[in-house]
Amino acid sequence: MRTKTNKPGRPPKLNGAVEKLKKMGIIGVSDAARIGISQPSLSRLVSEGKITRVGPGLYLHPNSPIGAEERDYAVACAKFGPKAVIGGMTALFHYGLIEQIPHKIWVMVPYERRTTHTLYRCVRTKTDPAEGVEDHQYYRITNIERTLVEAFRYASKIGLRIAFHAARTAIKEKQTGIEKIHRQAKNLKLEKFIERHWEALISESEAA
């Protein structure tokens, strides 16, 4: 009697798990394990071109809903954890407030977090990681008001001239207003960084 043999190929359960990856965004090894994909399977799927390795221990399905322009942001937030937020020069560029693409991705991280990764400029902060932050499902980024407030706060890193240019542009283009910027600074408990430049910002607002 002829015995029935299984057809070669990937196990059905693994196929189903790979399909789930499409909706999961950036995943880590532990995320993959929860849906039934082992680390050896991850390596094999990468070699077969079924998934993409986007960082140490981080993977993405090629047909993920994450757009190419958002991928770097999503990878950064996945790499540095749930309290990581895209900010600084990267956020200024995102909102069209500076023209030059930053050489590194700026990420606001908890004060205790450190990194020497060449792709990232991590700014350690004790500021609330949820205040003034927009959640785009696969990544988080400071809103335009927090971005401007922190441009003045980190003027030694960003440049005071760039901070003023960004504020001037945002106000002139009606992306925000001086009252919203000050309110955000107060919510962040960073109003002193704005108030020292208050007269100049008021002048920018009146000229807009």
N, C-alpha and C positions, 0 to 999 in steps of 0.2 A: 504494500500500500504506500502510495507516494505521500510524503509528509508535506504540509503546506509551509512555504518559506515566506518570510517578510520581504517585501521589496526594499531595495537599498534606498537610502535617502535620509533626510532629517526627520526625527520623530515628530508626529503630528502635534504633540504638546509643545515642542520647541518652536514649531512654525507659528502656533497660536501666540506664544509668548513674544516672538519677534514682531507680530502684528500689533501687539499692545504697545510696543515701543514707539510707534508712530505718534501716539497721543501723549507720551510721557515727557517729551522734551529731553533735556540733558539728564542722563542717569549715571549713577555710580554702581560699583560692583554689588553693594548691598541691595540697591534698588532692583538690580537684575535678578539677584538671587530670590527675592520675594516673589517674582513672577515665574520662577523656574528656569532661569538661565545661569548656569555656573560660570565661574571665571574661565575655565578652559573653553567652554562654549563661546564665550565672548570673544576670546582670541581667535577661535576658528571662524566666527561670523565676520570678524574684521578682515581676516585673510581672504575670505570669500567675497568681500565687498558688500555684505548684507547690512552691516552697520559701520559707522565711522568712529574712530577714536579721536576725540577732540581735546584730550588732555590726559594727564596721568590718572588712570582710573575713571575716566569720564567718557561716555559714549552717546551717540546720537543716531537715530534712524535717518537714512538719506531722504526719506519722504516726510520728515517731521514738519509740523506746521510752523516751526521757527524759521523766519525769513533769514536770508543770508546777511542782511544788514543788522539783524538782531542777534546773530549767533555769538559774536564775541561778548556781548553783554550777558547773554544767558550762561555762557561758559564761565565768565568771571564770577557771577553770582553763585553758580553751582560749586565752583572751586572754593570760595571763601565762606560759604555757609549762608543760612537764612537771614542773618543780620547784615549781610554785605549789600551795599547799595552803589550803583553807578553814580558818580558825581564829578566834582571838580571840572577840569578842562574838557573831559569827555562829555559831561552834561552840557557844558557851554556850547560845544560843537553840535551836539544833538539838537539843541534849540536854535541853531543858526546864529549864535551870538559871537562866534569867532569863525574865521575862515580856514585857518590851518588845522589839519587833522592832527591831534595829539600823537606823539610818538609812542606813548603808552596808554593803556586803558586805566583811567583813574577810578579807584574803588574806595568808598568809605567803609572802613571795617572797625569792629570793636577795638577799644584801646589796647587790649591785651594781645591782639592778633598781630603777628609779624610775618613778613615775607621778603625775600630778596629776588623774587621772580622777575626776569628781565622784561616780561610783557606787561607788567602791571606797576602802577604807581599807587601804592596803598597809603591812604591817609587814616591814621589811627585817631579815633574820635570817641568821646564820651557822650556825644549828642544822641538823643533818642533816634534809633534806627527806623522808627515808623513815622515820625513827625515830618511832614513835608515831603513824603515819598509817594510816588505813583507805582502801583503794582501792575505790571504788564504780563502777568501769569508766569512767564518764563524768566523774567528778570525784573529788578526794581531799580528805579532811577529817581534822583531828587527832582522835585518839581521846579518850575522855573524860578519861583521866589526863593526857595531854599538854595538853589544853585547860585543865585546872585548874592544872597547873604553870605554864603560860604566863600564866594570869590573874594569878598572883602575880608572875611575872617582869615583866609589863607593867602592874603595878598603877598606875603613873603615868598610863597611858592608859585603863585599864579601871576603875580604882578599887579600893582595897583592900577596901572594904566589899562590893563586888560579888563579889570573889574569895572572900571568906569565906562569903558567902551561898551562892555556887555550890558550894563545897566542902561546906558544911553540908548542903545539899539533896542532893547526890550521895551522901554518906555515909549520910544518914538514909534515903534511898530505896533503899539497897543497890545503887546503880549501880556503885559502886567502894568501895575501902577505903583506909585510910591507908597500909597497906603497899604497895599497888599504886601509889599516887600517888608515894610516896617512891622506889620502884623505877624508875618512869618518869623521875622527876627525875634520878636517878643515871645512867640510860642516856643522857639528854639532856645530862649534865654541867651540870645546873642545880640541883643539890640545895641550893645555898646560898640560893636564893630560897624554898625550902620550909622549910629548917631554921631560918631566922630567925623563922618562925611555928610552929615545931614543937609547942610546948607548947599553943598554942591549938588546933591541928589535932588533937592527941591528945585534948584535952578534947571536941572535937566528935565524935570517933570513939567515945569512951567513953559519950557521952550519947545516941548514936544507937541 
